[in-house]
């Protein structure tokens, strides 16, 4: 297993060597913070403890902290103003947990890595040529905090955005699917299931038929599409015809455009299933998570720094193995990357991964992530050509997107 001593910088840049040492100086406190958040998992939009603990460290380090930005109580923005007209770089902190299995996505590591990188950069570059921002982005798992922050313009004046996610493989170019969560509420008519069943309309049967209809749709979608759902309310008593039942589905596709096509097929199937029994269905949509536009120039900088620390970077899978994140929406606004650093063999969203995220393996991954973030931000602040390449790539991508939308 790795330890801190194996994660040194092997390049020749003296500033980066000092930066690595600065991260290690903060490592004991970062470990304590990561474990504290891991031991107190909080669900989306309820991350009050994590917000407080993270902002305390940043404020003590000299950052100007503002809580509750974009109308989100558990968000924050921490800013260090440098001494020159350079770029604004943002490090993203996620800190919400999952129901029942806690930090099984390792968000306790994501947020502490961002804080560690920010503190190290300020220690070594007090007059950095630009502006350094740490953004606390709540509700990644359910709710789309970054989407709401995008809608409020939080990312409009930021030149580059970075975060690091723990995973079972180190990758810098893995993408993310467009995604939408949908709640289907079926309404029927209550009746005694034995003495007067003819007077009832079963919302449960309408919902079961909808599941069958959705399974039929799966044959007729492209290979990138994922459709998965659960029943959240199936009735109150077996001798009462259910008048209200509910299911929650997540729909995914390569792009937002492809997602819209999937929505039409699924919604048509669900409505037909309800109508066939005389029931009705109410459809409530969450926010749309956009596909991820990974900035390759920025990813190359990040990969070079990982390799300079002795970490091997793998290619993402050619097919499958992809989830969704609200950083996809951020990547539509500015240059962004969402790389991964290996944390054992377990898959995310499992109890095994949650255990790793709170153990020594997680602390080593967090240290590596903080260093890679700090080194890549250093590149953007000190290398104008690298920054220009990052911004030029995003500008070209945005131009092509906008032209495609006009002709579409």
C-alpha positions as CSV (number, residue, x, y, z in Angstrom):
1,X,0.0,0.0,0.0
2,X,1.1,3.6,-0.7
3,X,2.2,5.9,2.0
4,X,2.9,9.6,2.0
5,X,6.7,9.1,1.4
6,X,6.0,7.5,-2.0
7,X,3.9,10.5,-3.2
8,X,6.7,13.0,-3.7
9,X,7.2,15.1,-6.8
10,X,9.9,13.8,-9.1
11,X,10.1,16.7,-11.4
12,X,12.6,19.6,-11.4
13,X,10.4,22.5,-10.5
14,X,11.4,23.8,-7.1
15,X,8.1,25.6,-6.5
16,X,6.3,22.3,-7.0
17,X,8.6,20.5,-4.5
18,X,7.8,23.2,-1.9
19,X,4.1,22.8,-2.7
20,X,4.3,19.0,-2.0
21,X,5.9,19.7,1.3
22,X,3.1,22.2,2.2
23,X,0.4,19.6,1.6
24,X,2.2,17.1,3.8
25,X,2.5,19.8,6.5
26,X,-1.3,19.9,6.6
27,X,-1.8,16.2,6.3
28,X,-2.4,15.3,10.0
29,X,-5.2,17.9,10.2
30,X,-6.6,16.9,6.8
31,X,-6.7,13.2,8.0
32,X,-8.6,14.3,11.1
33,X,-11.0,16.3,9.1
34,X,-11.7,13.6,6.6
35,X,-12.3,11.0,9.3
36,X,-14.6,13.4,11.2
37,X,-16.8,14.0,8.2
38,X,-16.7,10.3,7.4
39,X,-18.0,9.5,10.9
40,X,-20.8,12.0,10.6
41,X,-22.4,11.4,7.2
42,X,-25.0,13.9,6.1
43,X,-27.5,13.6,3.3
44,X,-27.9,16.0,0.4
45,X,-28.8,19.6,1.4
46,X,-28.3,18.7,5.1
47,X,-24.5,18.9,5.3
48,X,-24.3,21.5,8.1
49,X,-21.5,19.9,10.1
50,X,-19.3,19.3,7.1
51,X,-19.9,22.8,5.9
52,X,-18.9,24.2,9.3
53,X,-15.8,22.0,9.7
54,X,-14.5,22.8,6.2
55,X,-15.0,26.5,6.4
56,X,-13.4,26.7,9.8
57,X,-10.2,25.4,8.3
58,X,-10.3,27.7,5.4
59,X,-11.1,30.8,7.5
60,X,-8.3,29.9,9.9
61,X,-6.0,29.7,6.8
62,X,-6.8,33.2,5.8
63,X,-9.6,32.6,3.2
64,X,-12.6,34.9,3.1
65,X,-15.6,32.6,3.6
66,X,-19.2,33.1,2.5
67,X,-21.8,30.5,3.4
68,X,-25.1,29.9,1.8
69,X,-24.4,31.0,-1.8
70,X,-26.8,30.5,-4.6
71,X,-29.6,30.1,-2.1
72,X,-28.2,26.8,-0.8
73,X,-27.8,26.8,3.0
74,X,-25.0,24.2,3.1
75,X,-22.9,25.7,0.2
76,X,-19.9,28.0,0.7
77,X,-17.4,30.0,-1.2
78,X,-13.9,30.6,0.2
79,X,-11.6,33.0,-1.6
80,X,-8.0,34.0,-1.5
81,X,-7.2,37.1,-3.5
82,X,-3.7,37.0,-4.9
83,X,-1.4,39.8,-6.0
84,X,-1.8,39.9,-9.7
85,X,-4.1,39.8,-12.8
86,X,-4.1,36.0,-13.2
87,X,-6.7,33.4,-13.6
88,X,-9.5,32.4,-11.2
89,X,-9.1,28.7,-10.4
90,X,-11.8,26.9,-8.4
91,X,-11.4,23.7,-6.4
92,X,-14.7,21.9,-5.8
93,X,-15.6,20.3,-2.5
94,X,-18.4,17.6,-2.3
95,X,-19.4,16.4,1.1
96,X,-22.9,14.8,1.0
97,X,-23.3,11.1,1.9
98,X,-25.6,8.3,0.8
99,X,-28.6,6.9,2.7
100,X,-27.7,3.9,4.8
101,X,-24.2,3.4,3.6
102,X,-22.7,6.8,4.4
103,X,-19.6,8.0,2.6
104,X,-19.6,5.1,0.1
105,X,-18.7,7.6,-2.7
106,X,-15.8,9.1,-0.8
107,X,-17.0,12.6,-0.6
108,X,-15.3,13.1,2.7
109,X,-12.0,12.7,0.8
110,X,-13.1,15.0,-2.1
111,X,-13.7,18.0,0.2
112,X,-10.6,17.6,2.3
113,X,-8.4,17.2,-0.7
114,X,-9.7,20.5,-2.0
115,X,-9.1,22.2,1.3
116,X,-5.7,20.8,1.6
117,X,-4.7,21.9,-1.9
118,X,-6.0,25.4,-1.2
119,X,-4.2,25.8,2.1
120,X,-0.9,24.5,0.5
121,X,-1.2,27.0,-2.4
122,X,-1.8,29.9,-0.1
123,X,1.1,28.9,2.1
124,X,3.6,28.7,-0.8
125,X,2.1,31.4,-3.1
126,X,0.7,34.2,-0.8
127,X,1.0,36.6,-3.8
128,X,-0.2,34.1,-6.4
129,X,-1.0,35.8,-9.7
130,X,-4.7,35.3,-9.7
131,X,-7.6,34.3,-7.5
132,X,-8.1,30.9,-5.7
133,X,-11.6,29.8,-4.8
134,X,-12.8,26.7,-2.9
135,X,-16.5,26.1,-3.6
136,X,-18.5,23.9,-1.3
137,X,-21.0,22.2,-3.6
138,X,-23.7,20.3,-1.6
139,X,-26.1,17.6,-2.8
140,X,-24.2,15.9,-5.6
141,X,-25.8,12.6,-4.9
142,X,-29.4,13.8,-5.0
143,X,-30.5,17.3,-5.9
144,X,-27.8,18.7,-8.1
145,X,-26.2,21.5,-6.0
146,X,-23.8,22.5,-8.8
147,X,-26.7,22.8,-11.2
148,X,-28.3,25.3,-9.0
149,X,-25.0,27.1,-8.5
150,X,-24.6,27.2,-12.3
151,X,-28.1,28.8,-12.7
152,X,-27.0,31.5,-10.2
153,X,-23.9,32.3,-12.2
154,X,-21.4,31.0,-9.6
155,X,-19.1,29.6,-12.2
156,X,-19.4,32.4,-14.8
157,X,-16.2,34.2,-13.9
158,X,-14.0,31.2,-13.2
159,X,-11.3,30.1,-15.7
160,X,-10.8,26.5,-14.6
161,X,-12.6,24.1,-12.2
162,X,-11.1,21.0,-10.7
163,X,-12.0,18.2,-8.3
164,X,-10.8,14.7,-7.7
165,X,-13.0,11.7,-7.0
166,X,-11.8,8.4,-5.4
167,X,-12.4,5.3,-7.6
168,X,-11.0,1.8,-8.1
169,X,-8.8,3.1,-11.0
170,X,-6.8,6.2,-11.6
171,X,-8.2,8.0,-14.7
172,X,-8.3,11.6,-16.0
173,X,-10.5,11.3,-19.1
174,X,-13.5,9.3,-17.8
175,X,-16.7,11.0,-18.9
176,X,-20.1,11.2,-17.3
177,X,-23.6,10.5,-18.6
178,X,-26.5,13.0,-18.8
179,X,-28.9,12.1,-16.1
180,X,-32.4,12.8,-14.8
181,X,-34.3,11.5,-11.7
182,X,-38.1,11.2,-12.2
183,X,-40.8,10.4,-9.6
184,X,-43.9,8.7,-11.0
185,X,-46.9,9.0,-8.6
186,X,-49.8,6.8,-9.6
187,X,-53.4,7.6,-8.5
188,X,-56.1,5.1,-8.4
189,X,-59.3,4.6,-6.3
190,X,-59.4,3.0,-2.8
191,X,-61.8,0.1,-2.1
192,X,-62.1,-3.0,0.0
193,X,-60.0,-5.6,-1.8
194,X,-62.3,-8.5,-1.0
195,X,-65.8,-7.2,-0.5
196,X,-65.9,-4.5,-3.2
197,X,-62.8,-4.8,-5.5
198,X,-64.9,-3.7,-8.5
199,X,-65.1,-0.3,-7.0
200,X,-61.3,0.1,-6.9
201,X,-58.6,1.2,-9.3
202,X,-55.2,-0.2,-8.2
203,X,-52.4,2.4,-8.3
204,X,-50.1,-0.5,-7.5
205,X,-51.1,-2.6,-10.6
206,X,-50.7,0.6,-12.7
207,X,-47.2,1.0,-11.3
208,X,-46.3,-2.7,-11.9
209,X,-47.5,-2.4,-15.4
210,X,-45.4,0.7,-15.9
211,X,-42.3,-1.3,-14.7
212,X,-43.1,-4.0,-17.3
213,X,-43.6,-1.3,-20.0
214,X,-40.3,0.3,-19.2
215,X,-38.6,-3.0,-19.4
216,X,-40.0,-3.4,-22.9
217,X,-38.6,0.0,-23.8
218,X,-35.0,-1.1,-22.9
219,X,-34.9,-3.2,-26.1
220,X,-35.3,-0.1,-28.2
221,X,-32.7,2.4,-26.9
222,X,-29.1,2.9,-27.7
223,X,-26.3,1.1,-25.8
224,X,-25.4,4.2,-23.7
225,X,-28.8,4.4,-22.1
226,X,-29.4,3.3,-18.5
227,X,-32.9,3.1,-16.9
228,X,-33.2,2.0,-13.2
229,X,-35.9,2.5,-10.6
230,X,-37.3,1.5,-7.2
231,X,-40.7,1.5,-5.6
232,X,-40.9,4.0,-2.8
233,X,-44.6,3.5,-1.9
234,X,-46.6,0.4,-2.8
235,X,-49.7,0.7,-0.7
236,X,-50.8,0.6,2.9
237,X,-52.5,-2.7,3.5
238,X,-53.0,-5.9,1.4
239,X,-56.8,-5.8,1.9
240,X,-57.2,-2.3,0.6
241,X,-56.9,-1.4,-3.1
242,X,-54.0,1.1,-3.2
243,X,-55.1,4.5,-4.2
244,X,-51.6,6.0,-4.3
245,X,-48.2,4.4,-5.2
246,X,-44.9,5.9,-6.1
247,X,-41.7,5.0,-7.9
248,X,-38.5,6.8,-8.5
249,X,-36.4,6.2,-11.7
250,X,-33.1,7.5,-12.9
251,X,-32.7,7.9,-16.7
252,X,-29.3,8.3,-18.3
253,X,-27.9,8.8,-21.8
254,X,-24.7,10.0,-23.4
255,X,-26.0,13.5,-23.9
256,X,-28.9,15.8,-22.8
257,X,-30.3,15.5,-26.4
258,X,-30.2,11.7,-26.1
259,X,-31.7,11.8,-22.7
260,X,-34.7,13.8,-24.0
261,X,-35.5,11.0,-26.5
262,X,-35.4,8.4,-23.7
263,X,-37.7,10.6,-21.6
264,X,-40.3,10.6,-24.4
265,X,-40.3,6.8,-24.7
266,X,-40.4,6.1,-21.0
267,X,-43.1,8.7,-20.3
268,X,-45.3,7.3,-23.1
269,X,-45.0,3.8,-21.7
270,X,-45.8,4.9,-18.1
271,X,-48.8,7.0,-19.1
272,X,-50.2,4.1,-21.2
273,X,-49.7,1.7,-18.3
274,X,-51.7,3.9,-16.0
275,X,-54.4,4.7,-18.5
276,X,-55.0,1.1,-19.3
277,X,-56.3,0.5,-15.8
278,X,-58.1,3.8,-15.4
279,X,-55.5,5.2,-13.2
280,X,-53.6,8.5,-13.6
281,X,-49.9,9.3,-13.2
282,X,-48.2,12.4,-12.1
283,X,-44.6,12.9,-13.4
284,X,-42.2,15.1,-11.4
285,X,-38.7,15.7,-12.7
286,X,-35.6,16.6,-10.9
287,X,-32.8,18.7,-12.4
288,X,-31.0,17.5,-15.5
289,X,-27.4,16.5,-14.9
290,X,-25.6,17.3,-18.2
291,X,-23.0,15.1,-19.8
292,X,-19.4,15.9,-18.8
293,X,-17.1,17.9,-21.1
294,X,-13.7,17.0,-19.9
295,X,-11.1,19.7,-20.9
296,X,-8.3,17.6,-22.3
297,X,-5.6,20.3,-22.0
298,X,-6.3,20.6,-18.3
299,X,-6.5,16.8,-17.9
300,X,-3.1,16.5,-19.5
301,X,-1.6,18.9,-17.0
302,X,-3.2,16.8,-14.2
303,X,-2.0,13.5,-15.6
304,X,1.5,14.8,-15.9
305,X,1.5,15.8,-12.2
306,X,0.1,12.4,-11.2
307,X,2.8,10.6,-13.1
308,X,5.4,12.9,-11.6
309,X,4.2,11.6,-8.2
310,X,4.6,8.0,-9.4
311,X,1.0,7.2,-10.0
312,X,0.0,5.2,-13.1
313,X,-2.9,6.6,-15.1
314,X,-5.3,4.2,-16.8
315,X,-7.5,4.7,-19.8
316,X,-11.2,4.8,-19.1
317,X,-13.3,1.8,-20.2
318,X,-14.3,1.9,-23.9
319,X,-17.9,1.2,-23.0
320,X,-19.9,1.2,-19.8
321,X,-18.5,1.9,-16.3
322,X,-19.8,5.4,-16.3
323,X,-22.0,7.3,-13.9
324,X,-23.3,10.8,-13.7
325,X,-22.4,14.0,-11.8
326,X,-23.6,17.6,-11.6
327,X,-20.1,18.7,-12.6
328,X,-21.3,18.0,-16.1
329,X,-23.3,21.2,-15.9
330,X,-20.2,23.1,-14.7
331,X,-18.3,21.8,-17.7
332,X,-20.8,23.4,-20.0
333,X,-20.0,26.8,-18.4
334,X,-16.2,26.7,-18.0
335,X,-13.1,24.5,-18.4
336,X,-13.4,21.6,-16.0
337,X,-12.0,18.2,-15.1
338,X,-13.2,15.5,-12.8
339,X,-10.3,12.9,-12.6
340,X,-10.2,9.8,-10.4
341,X,-7.5,8.4,-8.1
342,X,-7.5,4.8,-7.2
343,X,-8.8,3.7,-3.8
344,X,-8.6,0.0,-3.6
345,X,-10.6,-2.6,-5.6
346,X,-14.1,-1.9,-4.2
347,X,-16.8,-0.2,-6.3
348,X,-18.3,3.1,-5.2
349,X,-21.7,3.1,-3.5
350,X,-20.9,0.0,-1.6
351,X,-20.2,-0.6,2.2
352,X,-16.7,-1.8,1.2
353,X,-15.9,1.5,-0.5
354,X,-17.3,3.4,2.5
355,X,-14.9,1.5,4.8
356,X,-11.9,2.3,2.5
357,X,-12.9,6.0,2.5
358,X,-12.5,6.1,6.3
359,X,-9.4,4.1,6.5
360,X,-5.7,4.5,5.8
361,X,-6.3,3.8,2.1
362,X,-8.6,6.8,1.9
363,X,-6.2,9.1,3.7
364,X,-3.4,8.2,1.3
365,X,-5.8,8.8,-1.7
366,X,-6.8,12.2,-0.2
367,X,-3.2,13.2,0.2
368,X,-2.4,12.3,-3.4
369,X,-5.5,14.2,-4.6
370,X,-4.6,17.3,-2.7
371,X,-1.1,17.3,-4.2
372,X,-2.3,16.8,-7.7
373,X,-4.9,19.6,-7.4
374,X,-2.3,21.9,-6.0
375,X,0.3,21.1,-8.6
376,X,-2.2,21.6,-11.5
377,X,-3.4,24.9,-10.1
378,X,0.3,25.9,-9.8
379,X,0.6,25.2,-13.6
380,X,-2.3,27.5,-14.4
381,X,-1.0,30.3,-12.3
382,X,2.6,30.1,-13.5
383,X,2.4,29.0,-17.1
384,X,0.4,31.4,-19.3
385,X,0.7,29.1,-22.3
386,X,-0.9,26.2,-20.4
387,X,-3.7,28.5,-19.3
388,X,-4.2,29.8,-22.8
389,X,-4.4,26.3,-24.2
390,X,-7.1,25.3,-21.6
391,X,-9.2,28.3,-22.3
392,X,-8.8,28.0,-26.1
393,X,-10.0,24.4,-26.0
394,X,-13.1,25.4,-24.0
395,X,-13.8,28.3,-26.3
396,X,-13.6,26.1,-29.4
397,X,-15.9,23.5,-27.8
398,X,-18.4,26.2,-26.8
399,X,-18.4,27.6,-30.3
400,X,-19.1,24.2,-31.8
401,X,-21.8,23.5,-29.3
402,X,-23.6,26.8,-29.9
403,X,-23.3,26.4,-33.7
404,X,-24.7,22.8,-33.4
405,X,-27.6,24.1,-31.3
406,X,-28.5,26.8,-33.9
407,X,-28.5,24.3,-36.8
408,X,-30.3,21.6,-34.7
